[in-house]
Amino acid sequence: MKLAGLLLMPAGWGIALSAIRLLHTLPAQTAFCLAGLAIEIVGFVLVAREHLPKRRVKNDA
Amino acid sequence: MTPDFTCLLIPLAMAGLAILNAGLTRSRSTSHILLASLCAVSVAMLAFVIVGFSVAGNGRLFALSLDLTGIAGPLMLLMQLFSVGIAALIPVASGAERWRIAAVCASTALLAGLVYPLFAHWAASAGWLGALGFTDAGGAGSIQVLGGISALCVVWIVGPRQGKFTSEGIPTAMPGHNAAFVLFGCLLTLVGWFGLTTAQNPILAAINTVLAAAAGAIAALVGTRVRFGKPDASLTANGWVAGLVAISASAPYVKPVSAMLIGFVAGGAIVFAIEIVEFRMGVDDPAGAISVHAVAGSWGLLAVSIFADGRGPFLAQAMGIATLIGFALPMSYGLNWLLNRFVPYRVSASGERQGMDLFELGAGAYPEFVTQREDFMRR
């Protein structure tokens, strides 16, 4: 999942970049740029979750 | 933006940040963090001149193409050297007490030689982000957010300090050893920050810088008083620095009342951001550098579009932040991950227990005093 997150971040950036390049109206560019940012944040969350401290499960037996 | 001679103040900001970070860590690693800060700044500047200057699109390797006859070119190089030095200091604070000096130097070389110059080139007026209208007068994006992102990558790779998280994943308190360092460092940082923000409209920029720092400190002071019952000195200091970081992008362009608001929001936000980073993300950041620099810096970039009339359209500022998260973060993480394979980042467990000063440097910062409870407590 860490790798997926690390790939999602540049993918989101790619979407934002493409929006700037391919779209011509400001609202459309802004919307897609924010969509790309949202995908980057999803990728960031995936990477962050993989770095949470490992919790030892208590054996109650 | 053409820098002027006020950039000669920036080393004071480096000194302030270094001493502030030293105060926020434990006494067993004080010399080490200050030496690591010195090494990081040195390596960053050298790497930038050797490689980064060329990567930033300014000319040839070793800055051989720099026109030494004029003032503008050398001043621009000087400003960039100081800027990359500050960016390099930020990860040192986050990796304190377990990040080896050799690894600090290697990682800094990559940051200064590759990551920073790329983004700085794009964000400059001649780059594609600059052409989009991206406005970042004092380096909130290229220095602060980039430094904070690098710090996060380093901390993810190097891991938390021993004993920082319990077996249930709950963080334990590891307070800094010297509040005097922390608070004095704030004041020193303010003087140095004038070098970053006053290249344009110097008087207005200076007023805004001071007001943002003050508002940030008060916001953090009130926030910690309300939240914890007593004001917290280290969080207030971080609020002060957060105000400075946030105003970096817009200091020459906004009204003083806007600067106060920018600083206030930054100072208040980092009280919560530090908690989220530690408790929710499980990241051990002794100096709170990730929250102060990355979070407050991002707010500062967005604040340009809100408060600076006619500058920094929202799309351009959002694109800048998207570039930092979507490009700089994965790049920094990948480079640091790869480097860790060749130059181990983390010190050994016994070395960390002994303290970085004694283990890596052979001498503590406070040789006359017992600094570890293990030295005098009966087991």
Interface residues (C-beta under 8 A of the other chain):
Chain A: L6 L7 M9 P10 A11 G12 W13 G14 A16 L17 I20 L26 Q29 T30 C33 L34 G36 L37 E40 I41 F44 V47 A48 H51 L52 P53 K54 R55 R56
Chain B: L132 W156 P160 F165 S167 E168 G169 M281 G282 V283 F314 L315 A318 M319 I321 A322 T323 I325 G326 F327 L329 P330 Y333 G334
